[in-house]
Amino acid sequence: MIYQGNAITVARSGDDIATLTFDLKGESINKLSSAVVTELEAAVKALQVENDLKGLVIGSAKDVFIVGADITEFHGIFDKGEEYLVEMNLRVHDIFNAIEDLPFPTVTAINGLALGGGCEVTLATDFRVMAEGARIGLPETKLGILPGWGGCVRLPRLIGADNAIEWIAGGGENKAAEALKMGAVDAVVPGEALEAAAQDILARANAGELDYRARRDEKTGPLKLGPIEQMMAFETAKGYVAGKAGPHYPAPIEAIKVIQKGAGEERARAQAIEAKAFAKLALTDVCYNLVGLFLNDQVVKKKAGQYEKQARPVKQAAVLGAGIMGGGIAYQSASRGTPILMKDIKEDAIELGLKESRKLFAKQVERGKLTTEQMAEKLTNIRPTLSYGDFGNVDLVVEAVVENPRVKDAVLTEVEGLVGEETILTSNTSTISITRLAANLSRPENFCGMHFFNPVHRMPLVEVIRGEKTGDAAVAATVAYARAMGKTPIVVNDCPGFLVNRVLFPYFGGFSQLVEQGADFQRVDKVMEKFGWPMGPAYLLDVVGMDTAVHAGEVMAEGFPERMASMGGGNGKSAIQLMVENERLGQKNDKGFYAYEEDRKGKPKKVSDEAAIELVKSVAKERREFGDEEIIARMMVPLCLETVRCLEDGIVGSAAEADMALIYGIGFPPFRGGALRYIDAMGVAAFVELAEGLAEELGPLYAPTDRLRKMAETGERFYSSQAKS
């Protein structure tokens, strides 16, 4: 044994080949924590003093190779400042360079995921062999940083600047066949042949058949691109990537600049450029929030995983109510392998649901994600029916009929009598109390909410709502089914609007008050889109549907009369109510705050509509100009305060779950980290001061809670790690 650590061992075989194996004790995956990097440094030093070695194989004893750096350490490390980060990166460069400079050929055997720092380890060796099912990539830009351990230097020299920019700016995972085609790896073999393939490459390198020194020269010298080629490659890429990434995500463009600046340099200088750029990005708000998002996502996944362990498997599902929503749920279940019955009382509704499912599967075929045969096979997972004949074998039912308590009550009590005693019933309601819907059920412990967001195939969130009598088994099975559908379930307690809609409607309330005071709704949309929302509030209301918004608003007003009963409106009517009265329902009938025309792809495209502008003016009590910051405060404060209240009321279990629900459910700008991180970033005291100032003019919707005021006084925060200011 050459070296033995907690995560790394280096052993020497009889034919003088060393094998460095990553196998982090007590973990299911390998990651490059600070401790593991220190071990790698010691392992490489041990290799440097070994005599007569003929090669090195780097591999993993786990199902993955290395998933990257330990992201849980990032906030703490980044808080140490730019100088520390540059030094840290240069130290890692020294370790990886030492691997690259070993006096014998080296190869990495990539058996599973090799991401981020794990990918950069593989780039330091002369050769790479990859198992057929493995994936490789550099996802750092998704965290607001760039590859800082040689990815921006070695990858372009290996696969060309264009390909490297695509990998690094896109941040995706690449399949083995793609990696081979690009030249990122030298061979792709079945997993069981990986070790033999690695040994074969070393034997060929030692026999002079493969020139490993030429490989090193290529990776350590300047990029082979002439000045004109460089300009074309980098400037074109910058324009394209800037358009894709948008103004709020600087990392992809910075990565291109780093590759460009380092293109004409030798290894050491190019790595110094990379280390400095990494450190600068690591200290930005965007990076802080995106790392926080990753950590929050881990919290949400861990909680869901704990429920999953207790769950009875859902082998057969059913959805009640076909149409667009039912069809979307059926598609999602069928596409992920859980057979589903789709029941309705009308033949044409069944046909509409099937049409929706077929359309979604056809898009997958168009994109090359499925073959026609696979589509046909998955479609057989959806069984349409007009009767309850086969419901005896169903494990979980999703009720998705109209948002009317009487109709839902009738359907739920009917189906409960026709399913097994242990079958879980769920309701895809967006506003109606789960406790209320359970009132007439004989087994309320088997009933909970399962709120999907529209469109089902796109929106990652599912709210799993626990009523007063809901049992743990029902919650566990629903969470497990949502995960099996590829969704992110977040468990919340019952209240009007649950979590997401309860938080969204004060945002709409802020919008209604702005319009009532004479704000131009199109300008409000532009300001909020610039702030980072995928669409402004007027546009979002058109997508939600004005009648749906009015109904949900009434539920909220009944549930929270003090704050939500008077959310704007001249003559007692809001702009939203006025839209409904004038049959402007939004995208569903091609006119709302905007008018809608079909674009070339057949999708609705919004255009300004004078009739809507005049209608909104009739609500306004005055005409006023609002500054951007004022619009942002008027829109964001009510949303953030309601999120605080949901946390204080125990509707949601943690700040992490609250923030993830808003990002996954309503498109809260990810680079801002969520409503509670947004308050932390502003400073709780500054936020409370802003809210109190607005509450004096605008009422209870803007009033901070007593608990939030106390937090402001004591300097308490929603997240313990220091936010960037």
Salt bridges, closest charged atoms under 4 A:
ASP16 OD1 - ARG12 NH2 3.07
ASP23 OD1 - LYS62 NZ 2.88
GLU27 OE2 - LYS31 NZ 3.94
GLU41 OE1 - ARG91 NH2 2.93
GLU50 OE1 - ARG12 NH1 2.70
ASP70 OD1 - LYS31 NZ 3.98
ASP79 OD1 - LYS724 NZ 3.29
GLU82 OE2 - LYS276 NZ 3.12
GLU100 OE1 - ARG154 NH2 2.86
GLU100 OE2 - LYS219 NZ 3.05
GLU100 OE1 - ARG267 NH1 2.82
ASP101 OD2 - ARG267 NH2 2.84
ASP126 OD1 - ARG216 NE 2.78
ASP186 OD1 - ARG215 NH2 2.36
ASP200 OD2 - ARG204 NH1 3.67
GLU209 OE2 - ARG204 NE 3.02
GLU235 OE2 - LYS238 NZ 3.19
GLU254 OE2 - LYS257 NZ 3.64
GLU274 OE1 - HIS93 NE2 3.10
ASP297 OD2 - LYS301 NZ 2.54
GLU308 OE1 - ARG483 NH2 2.87
GLU351 OE2 - ARG358 NH1 3.32
GLU356 OE1 - LYS359 NZ 3.32
ASP390 OD2 - ARG383 NH1 2.87
GLU399 OE2 - LYS408 NZ 2.60
GLU403 OE1 - LYS408 NZ 3.75
GLU422 OE1 - ARG312 NH2 3.61
GLU463 OE1 - HIS451 ND1 2.79
ASP472 OD1 - ARG466 NH1 2.98
GLU516 OE2 - LYS621 NZ 2.60
ASP547 OD1 - LYS588 NZ 2.83
GLU581 OE2 - LYS573 NZ 3.07
ASP609 OD2 - ARG584 NH2 2.50
GLU614 OE2 - LYS617 NZ 3.59
ASP628 OD1 - ARG523 NH2 2.39
GLU630 OE2 - ARG624 NH2 3.00
GLU642 OE2 - ARG502 NE 2.89
GLU642 OE2 - ARG563 NH2 2.65
GLU642 OE1 - ARG645 NH1 3.21
ASP649 OD2 - ARG502 NH2 2.89
GLU657 OE1 - LYS303 NZ 2.89
ASP680 OD2 - ARG717 NH2 3.81
GLU692 OE2 - ARG709 NE 2.63
GLU697 OE2 - ARG624 NH1 3.77
ASP706 OD1 - ARG709 NH1 3.27
GLU716 OE2 - ARG707 NH2 2.77
